[in-house]
């Protein structure tokens, strides 16, 4: 049984969700132009909002420690 009081190890670099969301955010406009996928521009804003939100949550977590 896992101890619930032990914090999860911090991820860094390519192991973070933010990294892969940023890669997707960079690839979507390129793929959208090349293949005419008709992906709405709001999709990019959603990805950016996710990255900014997660960064804020991580900053608060670091301050609490």
PDBQT receptor file of N, H, CA, C and O in Angstrom, charges set to zero:
ATOM      1  N   UNK A   1       0.835  -1.177   0.000  1.00  0.00    +0.000 N 
ATOM      2  CA  UNK A   1       0.000   0.000   0.000  1.00  0.00    +0.000 C 
ATOM      3  C   UNK A   1       0.888   1.250   0.000  1.00  0.00    +0.000 C 
ATOM      4  O   UNK A   1       1.821   1.344   0.797  1.00  0.00    +0.000 OA
ATOM      5  N   UNK A   2       0.610   2.182  -0.862  1.00  0.00    +0.000 N 
ATOM      6  H   UNK A   2      -0.148   2.106  -1.510  1.00  0.00    +0.000 HD
ATOM      7  CA  UNK A   2       1.429   3.385  -1.002  1.00  0.00    +0.000 C 
ATOM      8  C   UNK A   2       1.106   4.384   0.108  1.00  0.00    +0.000 C 
ATOM      9  O   UNK A   2      -0.040   4.504   0.540  1.00  0.00    +0.000 OA
ATOM     10  N   UNK A   3       2.130   5.092   0.557  1.00  0.00    +0.000 N 
ATOM     11  H   UNK A   3       3.062   4.995   0.206  1.00  0.00    +0.000 HD
ATOM     12  CA  UNK A   3       1.958   6.136   1.557  1.00  0.00    +0.000 C 
ATOM     13  C   UNK A   3       1.456   7.392   0.854  1.00  0.00    +0.000 C 
ATOM     14  O   UNK A   3       2.124   7.914  -0.039  1.00  0.00    +0.000 OA
ATOM     15  N   UNK A   4       0.286   7.876   1.250  1.00  0.00    +0.000 N 
ATOM     16  H   UNK A   4      -0.257   7.453   1.975  1.00  0.00    +0.000 HD
ATOM     17  CA  UNK A   4      -0.330   9.022   0.572  1.00  0.00    +0.000 C 
ATOM     18  C   UNK A   4       0.302  10.348   0.973  1.00  0.00    +0.000 C 
ATOM     19  O   UNK A   4       0.025  11.372   0.349  1.00  0.00    +0.000 OA
ATOM     20  N   UNK A   5       1.143  10.350   1.998  1.00  0.00    +0.000 N 
ATOM     21  H   UNK A   5       1.368   9.518   2.505  1.00  0.00    +0.000 HD
ATOM     22  CA  UNK A   5       1.788  11.576   2.442  1.00  0.00    +0.000 C 
ATOM     23  C   UNK A   5       3.076  11.865   1.689  1.00  0.00    +0.000 C 
ATOM     24  O   UNK A   5       3.649  12.944   1.841  1.00  0.00    +0.000 OA
ATOM     25  N   UNK A   6       3.536  10.932   0.891  1.00  0.00    +0.000 N 
ATOM     26  H   UNK A   6       3.071  10.056   0.767  1.00  0.00    +0.000 HD
ATOM     27  CA  UNK A   6       4.771  11.113   0.138  1.00  0.00    +0.000 C 
ATOM     28  C   UNK A   6       4.428  11.784  -1.190  1.00  0.00    +0.000 C 
ATOM     29  O   UNK A   6       3.628  11.250  -1.959  1.00  0.00    +0.000 OA
ATOM     30  N   UNK A   7       5.025  12.956  -1.473  1.00  0.00    +0.000 N 
ATOM     31  H   UNK A   7       5.674  13.389  -0.849  1.00  0.00    +0.000 HD
ATOM     32  CA  UNK A   7       4.707  13.639  -2.734  1.00  0.00    +0.000 C 
ATOM     33  C   UNK A   7       5.265  12.875  -3.936  1.00  0.00    +0.000 C 
ATOM     34  O   UNK A   7       6.268  12.168  -3.839  1.00  0.00    +0.000 OA
ATOM     35  N   UNK A   8       4.592  13.039  -5.055  1.00  0.00    +0.000 N 
ATOM     36  H   UNK A   8       3.777  13.613  -5.134  1.00  0.00    +0.000 HD
ATOM     37  CA  UNK A   8       5.050  12.409  -6.294  1.00  0.00    +0.000 C 
ATOM     38  C   UNK A   8       6.338  13.091  -6.749  1.00  0.00    +0.000 C 
ATOM     39  O   UNK A   8       6.513  14.290  -6.531  1.00  0.00    +0.000 OA
ATOM     40  N   UNK A   9       7.231  12.345  -7.373  1.00  0.00    +0.000 N 
ATOM     41  H   UNK A   9       7.089  11.371  -7.550  1.00  0.00    +0.000 HD
ATOM     42  CA  UNK A   9       8.471  12.966  -7.856  1.00  0.00    +0.000 C 
ATOM     43  C   UNK A   9       8.169  13.993  -8.949  1.00  0.00    +0.000 C 
ATOM     44  O   UNK A   9       7.256  13.814  -9.754  1.00  0.00    +0.000 OA
ATOM     45  N   UNK A  10       8.949  15.060  -8.958  1.00  0.00    +0.000 N 
ATOM     46  H   UNK A  10       9.691  15.205  -8.304  1.00  0.00    +0.000 HD
ATOM     47  CA  UNK A  10       8.756  16.112  -9.956  1.00  0.00    +0.000 C 
ATOM     48  C   UNK A  10       9.257  15.649 -11.319  1.00  0.00    +0.000 C 
ATOM     49  O   UNK A  10      10.330  15.056 -11.434  1.00  0.00    +0.000 OA
ATOM     50  N   UNK A  11       8.468  15.928 -12.340  1.00  0.00    +0.000 N 
ATOM     51  H   UNK A  11       7.596  16.409 -12.247  1.00  0.00    +0.000 HD
ATOM     52  CA  UNK A  11       8.881  15.620 -13.705  1.00  0.00    +0.000 C 
ATOM     53  C   UNK A  11       9.564  16.852 -14.283  1.00  0.00    +0.000 C 
ATOM     54  O   UNK A  11       9.313  17.980 -13.859  1.00  0.00    +0.000 OA
ATOM     55  N   UNK A  12      10.424  16.611 -15.251  1.00  0.00    +0.000 N 
ATOM     56  H   UNK A  12      10.627  15.695 -15.595  1.00  0.00    +0.000 HD
ATOM     57  CA  UNK A  12      11.103  17.732 -15.899  1.00  0.00    +0.000 C 
ATOM     58  C   UNK A  12      11.283  17.424 -17.377  1.00  0.00    +0.000 C 
ATOM     59  O   UNK A  12      11.287  16.268 -17.801  1.00  0.00    +0.000 OA
ATOM     60  N   UNK A  13      11.432  18.497 -18.149  1.00  0.00    +0.000 N 
ATOM     61  H   UNK A  13      11.429  19.436 -17.805  1.00  0.00    +0.000 HD
ATOM     62  CA  UNK A  13      11.742  18.336 -19.568  1.00  0.00    +0.000 C 
ATOM     63  C   UNK A  13      10.658  17.641 -20.359  1.00  0.00    +0.000 C 
ATOM     64  O   UNK A  13       9.480  17.977 -20.238  1.00  0.00    +0.000 OA
ATOM     65  N   UNK A  14      11.051  16.671 -21.169  1.00  0.00    +0.000 N 
ATOM     66  H   UNK A  14      12.008  16.399 -21.267  1.00  0.00    +0.000 HD
ATOM     67  CA  UNK A  14      10.119  16.021 -22.088  1.00  0.00    +0.000 C 
ATOM     68  C   UNK A  14       9.121  15.110 -21.371  1.00  0.00    +0.000 C 
ATOM     69  O   UNK A  14       8.207  14.587 -22.008  1.00  0.00    +0.000 OA
ATOM     70  N   UNK A  15       9.274  14.916 -20.090  1.00  0.00    +0.000 N 
ATOM     71  H   UNK A  15      10.017  15.342 -19.573  1.00  0.00    +0.000 HD
ATOM     72  CA  UNK A  15       8.356  14.063 -19.349  1.00  0.00    +0.000 C 
ATOM     73  C   UNK A  15       7.110  14.808 -18.888  1.00  0.00    +0.000 C 
ATOM     74  O   UNK A  15       6.175  14.184 -18.386  1.00  0.00    +0.000 OA
ATOM     75  N   UNK A  16       7.077  16.119 -19.047  1.00  0.00    +0.000 N 
ATOM     76  H   UNK A  16       7.837  16.626 -19.455  1.00  0.00    +0.000 HD
ATOM     77  CA  UNK A  16       5.937  16.898 -18.569  1.00  0.00    +0.000 C 
ATOM     78  C   UNK A  16       4.857  17.006 -19.637  1.00  0.00    +0.000 C 
ATOM     79  O   UNK A  16       5.123  16.971 -20.838  1.00  0.00    +0.000 OA
ATOM     80  N   UNK A  17       3.645  17.137 -19.155  1.00  0.00    +0.000 N 
ATOM     81  H   UNK A  17       3.429  17.166 -18.179  1.00  0.00    +0.000 HD
ATOM     82  CA  UNK A  17       2.509  17.334 -20.052  1.00  0.00    +0.000 C 
ATOM     83  C   UNK A  17       2.647  18.657 -20.797  1.00  0.00    +0.000 C 
ATOM     84  O   UNK A  17       2.302  18.756 -21.974  1.00  0.00    +0.000 OA
ATOM     85  N   UNK A  18       3.158  19.676 -20.096  1.00  0.00    +0.000 N 
ATOM     86  H   UNK A  18       3.439  19.596 -19.140  1.00  0.00    +0.000 HD
ATOM     87  CA  UNK A  18       3.297  20.989 -20.720  1.00  0.00    +0.000 C 
ATOM     88  C   UNK A  18       4.196  20.926 -21.955  1.00  0.00    +0.000 C 
ATOM     89  O   UNK A  18       3.927  21.595 -22.952  1.00  0.00    +0.000 OA
ATOM     90  N   UNK A  19       5.243  20.138 -21.894  1.00  0.00    +0.000 N 
ATOM     91  H   UNK A  19       5.462  19.594 -21.084  1.00  0.00    +0.000 HD
ATOM     92  CA  UNK A  19       6.146  19.997 -23.032  1.00  0.00    +0.000 C 
ATOM     93  C   UNK A  19       5.397  19.452 -24.235  1.00  0.00    +0.000 C 
ATOM     94  O   UNK A  19       5.498  20.001 -25.333  1.00  0.00    +0.000 OA
ATOM     95  N   UNK A  20       4.648  18.380 -24.039  1.00  0.00    +0.000 N 
ATOM     96  H   UNK A  20       4.566  17.934 -23.148  1.00  0.00    +0.000 HD
ATOM     97  CA  UNK A  20       3.949  17.755 -25.164  1.00  0.00    +0.000 C 
ATOM     98  C   UNK A  20       2.797  18.617 -25.668  1.00  0.00    +0.000 C 
ATOM     99  O   UNK A  20       2.496  18.607 -26.862  1.00  0.00    +0.000 OA
ATOM    100  N   UNK A  21       2.156  19.356 -24.782  1.00  0.00    +0.000 N 
ATOM    101  H   UNK A  21       2.400  19.365 -23.813  1.00  0.00    +0.000 HD
ATOM    102  CA  UNK A  21       1.106  20.281 -25.213  1.00  0.00    +0.000 C 
ATOM    103  C   UNK A  21       1.729  21.408 -26.031  1.00  0.00    +0.000 C 
ATOM    104  O   UNK A  21       1.140  21.854 -27.016  1.00  0.00    +0.000 OA
ATOM    105  N   UNK A  22       2.914  21.873 -25.633  1.00  0.00    +0.000 N 
ATOM    106  H   UNK A  22       3.392  21.511 -24.833  1.00  0.00    +0.000 HD
ATOM    107  CA  UNK A  22       3.603  22.920 -26.406  1.00  0.00    +0.000 C 
ATOM    108  C   UNK A  22       4.007  22.398 -27.780  1.00  0.00    +0.000 C 
ATOM    109  O   UNK A  22       3.908  23.129 -28.766  1.00  0.00    +0.000 OA
ATOM    110  N   UNK A  23       4.460  21.149 -27.864  1.00  0.00    +0.000 N 
ATOM    111  H   UNK A  23       4.540  20.556 -27.063  1.00  0.00    +0.000 HD
ATOM    112  CA  UNK A  23       4.803  20.556 -29.157  1.00  0.00    +0.000 C 
ATOM    113  C   UNK A  23       3.557  20.493 -30.040  1.00  0.00    +0.000 C 
ATOM    114  O   UNK A  23       3.605  20.840 -31.220  1.00  0.00    +0.000 OA
ATOM    115  N   UNK A  24       2.450  20.051 -29.462  1.00  0.00    +0.000 N 
ATOM    116  H   UNK A  24       2.411  19.768 -28.504  1.00  0.00    +0.000 HD
ATOM    117  CA  UNK A  24       1.193  19.995 -30.219  1.00  0.00    +0.000 C 
ATOM    118  C   UNK A  24       0.770  21.398 -30.650  1.00  0.00    +0.000 C 
ATOM    119  O   UNK A  24       0.300  21.596 -31.770  1.00  0.00    +0.000 OA
ATOM    120  N   UNK A  25       0.941  22.371 -29.747  1.00  0.00    +0.000 N 
ATOM    121  H   UNK A  25       1.322  22.210 -28.837  1.00  0.00    +0.000 HD
ATOM    122  CA  UNK A  25       0.586  23.750 -30.078  1.00  0.00    +0.000 C 
ATOM    123  C   UNK A  25       1.421  24.313 -31.208  1.00  0.00    +0.000 C 
ATOM    124  O   UNK A  25       0.941  25.150 -31.973  1.00  0.00    +0.000 OA
ATOM    125  N   UNK A  26       2.659  23.870 -31.327  1.00  0.00    +0.000 N 
ATOM    126  H   UNK A  26       3.048  23.190 -30.706  1.00  0.00    +0.000 HD
ATOM    127  CA  UNK A  26       3.509  24.316 -32.431  1.00  0.00    +0.000 C 
ATOM    128  C   UNK A  26       3.179  23.558 -33.718  1.00  0.00    +0.000 C 
ATOM    129  O   UNK A  26       3.268  24.116 -34.811  1.00  0.00    +0.000 OA
ATOM    130  N   UNK A  27       2.800  22.293 -33.584  1.00  0.00    +0.000 N 
ATOM    131  H   UNK A  27       2.728  21.839 -32.696  1.00  0.00    +0.000 HD
ATOM    132  CA  UNK A  27       2.548  21.464 -34.766  1.00  0.00    +0.000 C 
ATOM    133  C   UNK A  27       1.178  21.720 -35.394  1.00  0.00    +0.000 C 
ATOM    134  O   UNK A  27       1.028  21.613 -36.612  1.00  0.00    +0.000 OA
ATOM    135  N   UNK A  28       0.193  22.051 -34.590  1.00  0.00    +0.000 N 
ATOM    136  H   UNK A  28       0.315  22.138 -33.601  1.00  0.00    +0.000 HD
ATOM    137  CA  UNK A  28      -1.164  22.208 -35.116  1.00  0.00    +0.000 C 
ATOM    138  C   UNK A  28      -1.258  23.267 -36.210  1.00  0.00    +0.000 C 
ATOM    139  O   UNK A  28      -1.829  22.987 -37.264  1.00  0.00    +0.000 OA
ATOM    140  N   UNK A  29      -0.717  24.487 -36.004  1.00  0.00    +0.000 N 
ATOM    141  H   UNK A  29      -0.254  24.715 -35.148  1.00  0.00    +0.000 HD
ATOM    142  CA  UNK A  29      -0.830  25.478 -37.095  1.00  0.00    +0.000 C 
ATOM    143  C   UNK A  29      -0.106  25.037 -38.366  1.00  0.00    +0.000 C 
ATOM    144  O   UNK A  29      -0.576  25.292 -39.475  1.00  0.00    +0.000 OA
ATOM    145  N   UNK A  30       1.030  24.382 -38.200  1.00  0.00    +0.000 N 
ATOM    146  H   UNK A  30       1.411  24.175 -37.299  1.00  0.00    +0.000 HD
ATOM    147  CA  UNK A  30       1.785  23.923 -39.375  1.00  0.00    +0.000 C 
ATOM    148  C   UNK A  30       0.994  22.852 -40.124  1.00  0.00    +0.000 C 
ATOM    149  O   UNK A  30       0.815  22.941 -41.338  1.00  0.00    +0.000 OA
ATOM    150  N   UNK A  31       0.525  21.849 -39.399  1.00  0.00    +0.000 N 
ATOM    151  H   UNK A  31       0.670  21.777 -38.412  1.00  0.00    +0.000 HD
ATOM    152  CA  UNK A  31      -0.258  20.786 -40.029  1.00  0.00    +0.000 C 
ATOM    153  C   UNK A  31      -1.569  21.316 -40.599  1.00  0.00    +0.000 C 
ATOM    154  O   UNK A  31      -2.042  20.839 -41.631  1.00  0.00    +0.000 OA
ATOM    155  N   UNK A  32      -2.145  22.288 -39.934  1.00  0.00    +0.000 N 
ATOM    156  H   UNK A  32      -1.762  22.675 -39.095  1.00  0.00    +0.000 HD
ATOM    157  CA  UNK A  32      -3.386  22.898 -40.395  1.00  0.00    +0.000 C 
ATOM    158  C   UNK A  32      -3.185  23.563 -41.759  1.00  0.00    +0.000 C 
ATOM    159  O   UNK A  32      -4.035  23.447 -42.642  1.00  0.00    +0.000 OA
ATOM    160  N   UNK A  33      -2.066  24.253 -41.926  1.00  0.00    +0.000 N 
ATOM    161  H   UNK A  33      -1.375  24.347 -41.209  1.00  0.00    +0.000 HD
ATOM    162  CA  UNK A  33      -1.770  24.913 -43.209  1.00  0.00    +0.000 C 
ATOM    163  C   UNK A  33      -1.431  23.904 -44.297  1.00  0.00    +0.000 C 
ATOM    164  O   UNK A  33      -1.942  23.986 -45.414  1.00  0.00    +0.000 OA
ATOM    165  N   UNK A  34      -0.564  22.953 -43.963  1.00  0.00    +0.000 N 
ATOM    166  H   UNK A  34      -0.148  22.887 -43.056  1.00  0.00    +0.000 HD
ATOM    167  CA  UNK A  34      -0.080  22.007 -44.959  1.00  0.00    +0.000 C 
ATOM    168  C   UNK A  34      -1.198  21.100 -45.458  1.00  0.00    +0.000 C 
ATOM    169  O   UNK A  34      -1.335  20.883 -46.662  1.00  0.00    +0.000 OA
ATOM    170  N   UNK A  35      -1.994  20.574 -44.537  1.00  0.00    +0.000 N 
ATOM    171  H   UNK A  35      -1.883  20.751 -43.559  1.00  0.00    +0.000 HD
ATOM    172  CA  UNK A  35      -3.010  19.592 -44.913  1.00  0.00    +0.000 C 
ATOM    173  C   UNK A  35      -4.422  20.156 -44.945  1.00  0.00    +0.000 C 
ATOM    174  O   UNK A  35      -5.377  19.407 -45.151  1.00  0.00    +0.000 OA
ATOM    175  N   UNK A  36      -4.575  21.457 -44.746  1.00  0.00    +0.000 N 
ATOM    176  H   UNK A  36      -3.800  22.066 -44.578  1.00  0.00    +0.000 HD
ATOM    177  CA  UNK A  36      -5.877  22.124 -44.774  1.00  0.00    +0.000 C 
ATOM    178  C   UNK A  36      -6.891  21.380 -43.891  1.00  0.00    +0.000 C 
ATOM    179  O   UNK A  36      -7.960  20.981 -44.353  1.00  0.00    +0.000 OA
ATOM    180  N   UNK A  37      -6.533  21.203 -42.618  1.00  0.00    +0.000 N 
ATOM    181  H   UNK A  37      -5.664  21.527 -42.243  1.00  0.00    +0.000 HD
ATOM    182  CA  UNK A  37      -7.349  20.419 -41.697  1.00  0.00    +0.000 C 
ATOM    183  C   UNK A  37      -8.544  21.171 -41.119  1.00  0.00    +0.000 C 
ATOM    184  O   UNK A  37      -9.440  20.561 -40.537  1.00  0.00    +0.000 OA
ATOM    185  N   UNK A  38      -8.560  22.482 -41.277  1.00  0.00    +0.000 N 
ATOM    186  H   UNK A  38      -7.833  22.979 -41.750  1.00  0.00    +0.000 HD
ATOM    187  CA  UNK A  38      -9.636  23.336 -40.765  1.00  0.00    +0.000 C 
ATOM    188  C   UNK A  38      -9.788  23.233 -39.242  1.00  0.00    +0.000 C 
ATOM    189  O   UNK A  38     -10.904  23.238 -38.722  1.00  0.00    +0.000 OA
ATOM    190  N   UNK A  39      -8.663  23.140 -38.541  1.00  0.00    +0.000 N 
ATOM    191  H   UNK A  39      -7.757  23.136 -38.964  1.00  0.00    +0.000 HD
ATOM    192  CA  UNK A  39      -8.681  23.164 -37.079  1.00  0.00    +0.000 C 
ATOM    193  C   UNK A  39      -8.835  24.617 -36.653  1.00  0.00    +0.000 C 
ATOM    194  O   UNK A  39      -8.076  25.473 -37.108  1.00  0.00    +0.000 OA
ATOM    195  N   UNK A  40      -9.797  24.910 -35.791  1.00  0.00    +0.000 N 
ATOM    196  H   UNK A  40     -10.413  24.214 -35.421  1.00  0.00    +0.000 HD
ATOM    197  CA  UNK A  40     -10.010  26.307 -35.402  1.00  0.00    +0.000 C 
ATOM    198  C   UNK A  40      -8.824  26.881 -34.634  1.00  0.00    +0.000 C 
ATOM    199  O   UNK A  40      -8.127  26.171 -33.911  1.00  0.00    +0.000 OA
ATOM    200  N   UNK A  41      -8.617  28.165 -34.807  1.00  0.00    +0.000 N 
ATOM    201  H   UNK A  41      -9.184  28.743 -35.394  1.00  0.00    +0.000 HD
ATOM    202  CA  UNK A  41      -7.511  28.854 -34.145  1.00  0.00    +0.000 C 
ATOM    203  C   UNK A  41      -7.668  28.830 -32.626  1.00  0.00    +0.000 C 
ATOM    204  O   UNK A  41      -6.680  28.929 -31.898  1.00  0.00    +0.000 OA
ATOM    205  N   UNK A  42      -8.898  28.698 -32.151  1.00  0.00    +0.000 N 
ATOM    206  H   UNK A  42      -9.700  28.617 -32.742  1.00  0.00    +0.000 HD
ATOM    207  CA  UNK A  42      -9.150  28.653 -30.719  1.00  0.00    +0.000 C 
ATOM    208  C   UNK A  42      -8.482  27.445 -30.063  1.00  0.00    +0.000 C 
ATOM    209  O   UNK A  42      -8.223  27.461 -28.860  1.00  0.00    +0.000 OA
ATOM    210  N   UNK A  43      -8.203  26.412 -30.833  1.00  0.00    +0.000 N 
ATOM    211  H   UNK A  43      -8.413  26.399 -31.811  1.00  0.00    +0.000 HD
ATOM    212  CA  UNK A  43      -7.521  25.233 -30.291  1.00  0.00    +0.000 C 
ATOM    213  C   UNK A  43      -6.142  25.615 -29.763  1.00  0.00    +0.000 C 
ATOM    214  O   UNK A  43      -5.704  25.113 -28.727  1.00  0.00    +0.000 OA
ATOM    215  N   UNK A  44      -5.466  26.502 -30.478  1.00  0.00    +0.000 N 
ATOM    216  H   UNK A  44      -5.821  26.909 -31.318  1.00  0.00    +0.000 HD
ATOM    217  CA  UNK A  44      -4.145  26.962 -30.040  1.00  0.00    +0.000 C 
ATOM    218  C   UNK A  44      -4.279  27.734 -28.730  1.00  0.00    +0.000 C 
ATOM    219  O   UNK A  44      -3.479  27.546 -27.813  1.00  0.00    +0.000 OA
ATOM    220  N   UNK A  45      -5.285  28.599 -28.639  1.00  0.00    +0.000 N 
ATOM    221  H   UNK A  45      -5.934  28.751 -29.384  1.00  0.00    +0.000 HD
ATOM    222  CA  UNK A  45      -5.484  29.378 -27.422  1.00  0.00    +0.000 C 
ATOM    223  C   UNK A  45      -5.777  28.471 -26.231  1.00  0.00    +0.000 C 
ATOM    224  O   UNK A  45      -5.357  28.758 -25.110  1.00  0.00    +0.000 OA
ATOM    225  N   UNK A  46      -6.492  27.387 -26.472  1.00  0.00    +0.000 N 
ATOM    226  H   UNK A  46      -6.833  27.154 -27.383  1.00  0.00    +0.000 HD
ATOM    227  CA  UNK A  46      -6.790  26.438 -25.407  1.00  0.00    +0.000 C 
ATOM    228  C   UNK A  46      -5.510  25.780 -24.905  1.00  0.00    +0.000 C 
ATOM    229  O   UNK A  46      -5.332  25.606 -23.700  1.00  0.00    +0.000 OA
ATOM    230  N   UNK A  47      -4.622  25.414 -25.823  1.00  0.00    +0.000 N 
ATOM    231  H   UNK A  47      -4.767  25.555 -26.802  1.00  0.00    +0.000 HD
ATOM    232  CA  UNK A  47      -3.355  24.804 -25.432  1.00  0.00    +0.000 C 
ATOM    233  C   UNK A  47      -2.493  25.785 -24.642  1.00  0.00    +0.000 C 
ATOM    234  O   UNK A  47      -1.880  25.408 -23.643  1.00  0.00    +0.000 OA
ATOM    235  N   UNK A  48      -2.447  27.022 -25.078  1.00  0.00    +0.000 N 
ATOM    236  H   UNK A  48      -2.946  27.327 -25.889  1.00  0.00    +0.000 HD
ATOM    237  CA  UNK A  48      -1.666  28.048 -24.366  1.00  0.00    +0.000 C 
ATOM    238  C   UNK A  48      -2.252  28.271 -22.973  1.00  0.00    +0.000 C 
ATOM    239  O   UNK A  48      -1.510  28.400 -21.999  1.00  0.00    +0.000 OA
ATOM    240  N   UNK A  49      -3.579  28.317 -22.880  1.00  0.00    +0.000 N 
ATOM    241  H   UNK A  49      -4.181  28.212 -23.671  1.00  0.00    +0.000 HD
ATOM    242  CA  UNK A  49      -4.223  28.512 -21.581  1.00  0.00    +0.000 C 
ATOM    243  C   UNK A  49      -3.899  27.353 -20.637  1.00  0.00    +0.000 C 
ATOM    244  O   UNK A  49      -3.705  27.562 -19.440  1.00  0.00    +0.000 OA
ATOM    245  N   UNK A  50      -3.842  26.145 -21.168  1.00  0.00    +0.000 N 
ATOM    246  H   UNK A  50      -4.000  25.975 -22.141  1.00  0.00    +0.000 HD
ATOM    247  CA  UNK A  50      -3.497  24.987 -20.350  1.00  0.00    +0.000 C 
ATOM    248  C   UNK A  50      -2.076  25.115 -19.797  1.00  0.00    +0.000 C 
ATOM    249  O   UNK A  50      -1.837  24.887 -18.611  1.00  0.00    +0.000 OA
ATOM    250  N   UNK A  51      -1.144  25.482 -20.669  1.00  0.00    +0.000 N 
ATOM    251  H   UNK A  51      -1.338  25.667 -21.632  1.00  0.00    +0.000 HD
ATOM    252  CA  UNK A  51       0.260  25.611 -20.242  1.00  0.00    +0.000 C 
ATOM    253  C   UNK A  51       0.405  26.694 -19.183  1.00  0.00    +0.000 C 
ATOM    254  O   UNK A  51       1.088  26.496 -18.179  1.00  0.00    +0.000 OA
ATOM    255  N   UNK A  52      -0.228  27.827 -19.401  1.00  0.00    +0.000 N 
ATOM    256  H   UNK A  52      -0.783  27.989 -20.217  1.00  0.00    +0.000 HD
ATOM    257  CA  UNK A  52      -0.148  28.928 -18.435  1.00  0.00    +0.000 C 
ATOM    258  C   UNK A  52      -0.787  28.519 -17.106  1.00  0.00    +0.000 C 
ATOM    259  O   UNK A  52      -0.244  28.804 -16.038  1.00  0.00    +0.000 OA
ATOM    260  N   UNK A  53      -1.932  27.857 -17.175  1.00  0.00    +0.000 N 
ATOM    261  H   UNK A  53      -2.373  27.626 -18.042  1.00  0.00    +0.000 HD
ATOM    262  CA  UNK A  53      -2.616  27.411 -15.963  1.00  0.00    +0.000 C 
ATOM    263  C   UNK A  53      -1.791  26.418 -15.163  1.00  0.00    +0.000 C 
ATOM    264  O   UNK A  53      -1.676  26.547 -13.944  1.00  0.00    +0.000 OA
ATOM    265  N   UNK A  54      -1.219  25.431 -15.835  1.00  0.00    +0.000 N 
ATOM    266  H   UNK A  54      -1.313  25.326 -16.825  1.00  0.00    +0.000 HD
ATOM    267  CA  UNK A  54      -0.391  24.432 -15.161  1.00  0.00    +0.000 C 
ATOM    268  C   UNK A  54       0.859  25.076 -14.564  1.00  0.00    +0.000 C 
ATOM    269  O   UNK A  54       1.303  24.693 -13.481  1.00  0.00    +0.000 OA
ATOM    270  N   UNK A  55       1.418  26.047 -15.266  1.00  0.00    +0.000 N 
ATOM    271  H   UNK A  55       1.057  26.358 -16.145  1.00  0.00    +0.000 HD
ATOM    272  CA  UNK A  55       2.598  26.733 -14.737  1.00  0.00    +0.000 C 
ATOM    273  C   UNK A  55       2.248  27.481 -13.456  1.00  0.00    +0.000 C 
ATOM    274  O   UNK A  55       3.035  27.506 -12.509  1.00  0.00    +0.000 OA
ATOM    275  N   UNK A  56       1.076  28.083 -13.431  1.00  0.00    +0.000 N 
ATOM    276  H   UNK A  56       0.438  28.063 -14.200  1.00  0.00    +0.000 HD
ATOM    277  CA  UNK A  56       0.630  28.776 -12.227  1.00  0.00    +0.000 C 
ATOM    278  C   UNK A  56       0.435  27.823 -11.062  1.00  0.00    +0.000 C 
ATOM    279  O   UNK A  56       0.822  28.123  -9.933  1.00  0.00    +0.000 OA
ATOM    280  N   UNK A  57      -0.166  26.678 -11.340  1.00  0.00    +0.000 N 
ATOM    281  H   UNK A  57      -0.481  26.435 -12.257  1.00  0.00    +0.000 HD
ATOM    282  CA  UNK A  57      -0.382  25.679 -10.287  1.00  0.00    +0.000 C 
ATOM    283  C   UNK A  57       0.954  25.175  -9.757  1.00  0.00    +0.000 C 
ATOM    284  O   UNK A  57       1.123  25.015  -8.548  1.00  0.00    +0.000 OA
ATOM    285  N   UNK A  58       1.899  24.925 -10.649  1.00  0.00    +0.000 N 
ATOM    286  H   UNK A  58       1.762  25.054 -11.631  1.00  0.00    +0.000 HD
ATOM    287  CA  UNK A  58       3.213  24.447 -10.210  1.00  0.00    +0.000 C 
ATOM    288  C   UNK A  58       3.947  25.512  -9.396  1.00  0.00    +0.000 C 
ATOM    289  O   UNK A  58       4.644  25.185  -8.435  1.00  0.00    +0.000 OA
ATOM    290  N   UNK A  59       3.796  26.772  -9.769  1.00  0.00    +0.000 N 
ATOM    291  H   UNK A  59       3.229  27.037 -10.549  1.00  0.00    +0.000 HD
ATOM    292  CA  UNK A  59       4.448  27.855  -9.019  1.00  0.00    +0.000 C 
ATOM    293  C   UNK A  59       3.889  27.926  -7.604  1.00  0.00    +0.000 C 
ATOM    294  O   UNK A  59       4.641  28.136  -6.652  1.00  0.00    +0.000 OA
ATOM    295  N   UNK A  60       2.584  27.755  -7.458  1.00  0.00    +0.000 N 
ATOM    296  H   UNK A  60       1.973  27.585  -8.231  1.00  0.00    +0.000 HD
ATOM    297  CA  UNK A  60       1.979  27.769  -6.126  1.00  0.00    +0.000 C 
ATOM    298  C   UNK A  60       2.446  26.563  -5.322  1.00  0.00    +0.000 C 
ATOM    299  O   UNK A  60       2.710  26.695  -4.127  1.00  0.00    +0.000 OA
ATOM    300  N   UNK A  61       2.553  25.405  -5.935  1.00  0.00    +0.000 N 
ATOM    301  H   UNK A  61       2.338  25.297  -6.906  1.00  0.00    +0.000 HD
ATOM    302  CA  UNK A  61       3.035  24.212  -5.245  1.00  0.00    +0.000 C 
ATOM    303  C   UNK A  61       4.466  24.405  -4.737  1.00  0.00    +0.000 C 
ATOM    304  O   UNK A  61       4.791  23.990  -3.625  1.00  0.00    +0.000 OA
ATOM    305  N   UNK A  62       5.307  25.027  -5.540  1.00  0.00    +0.000 N 
ATOM    306  H   UNK A  62       5.043  25.364  -6.443  1.00  0.00    +0.000 HD
ATOM    307  CA  UNK A  62       6.690  25.255  -5.144  1.00  0.00    +0.000 C 
ATOM    308  C   UNK A  62       6.760  26.223  -3.963  1.00  0.00    +0.000 C 
ATOM    309  O   UNK A  62       7.573  26.043  -3.056  1.00  0.00    +0.000 OA
ATOM    310  N   UNK A  63       5.916  27.239  -3.976  1.00  0.00    +0.000 N 
ATOM    311  H   UNK A  63       5.256  27.385  -4.713  1.00  0.00    +0.000 HD
ATOM    312  CA  UNK A  63       5.927  28.210  -2.876  1.00  0.00    +0.000 C 
ATOM    313  C   UNK A  63       5.466  27.581  -1.565  1.00  0.00    +0.000 C 
ATOM    314  O   UNK A  63       5.908  27.991  -0.492  1.00  0.00    +0.000 OA
ATOM    315  N   UNK A  64       4.598  26.607  -1.643  1.00  0.00    +0.000 N 
ATOM    316  H   UNK A  64       4.239  26.274  -2.515  1.00  0.00    +0.000 HD
ATOM    317  CA  UNK A  64       4.086  25.961  -0.430  1.00  0.00    +0.000 C 
ATOM    318  C   UNK A  64       5.135  25.088   0.237  1.00  0.00    +0.000 C 
ATOM    319  O   UNK A  64       5.046  24.824   1.436  1.00  0.00    +0.000 OA
ATOM    320  N   UNK A  65       6.115  24.642  -0.511  1.00  0.00    +0.000 N 
ATOM    321  H   UNK A  65       6.187  24.856  -1.485  1.00  0.00    +0.000 HD
ATOM    322  CA  UNK A  65       7.129  23.732   0.057  1.00  0.00    +0.000 C 
ATOM    323  C   UNK A  65       8.150  24.459   0.847  1.00  0.00    +0.000 C 
ATOM    324  O   UNK A  65       9.067  23.841   1.388  1.00  0.00    +0.000 OA
TER     325      UNK A  65
